[in-house]
């Protein structure tokens, strides 16, 4: 999070793609860092970042089930000019005292105008694997 250290988070998130926002969300959850989470969600009072950013050991660490290679277009990629898109993402949850658990989540991404920044409107668990 070099941009965080440089005080440029707002600028970085304003230009981020939906994929970048989701990746930043995953990094922030793993680092238990609430600051970047503020930039990823559409509302500052959204309940999901609050429950994921705590320092409690019961909060899971997450990682993508498959590592991306390059910037290939994946299912759910945003079409130019679109305002809403849903991204299914397979994640592996790591909780203390439990085996790693693969689950699929849909990230609902939204922006208010074609040139506005993308934000996470919500996350829905589709299925455990």
Number of C-alpha atoms within 10 A of each C-alpha: 11 8 12 12 8 8 10 12 16 14 11 15 20 16 14 16 15 27 19 15 25 19 14 19 24 18 18 23 22 17 12 19 16 17 13 22 23 19 22 27 22 18 14 12 10 14 11 13 22 13 11 21 20 14 13 10 10 12 18 19 21 20 18 16 15 10 7 9 6 6 7 8 9 12 10 16 15 18 9 8 10 13 17 19 19 20 19 18 20 20 20 21 18 18 15 11 8 9 10 15 14 18 17 18 19 18 22 18 24 21 19 13 12 12 13 12 23 28 26 24 19 19 15 11 13 13 11 12 9
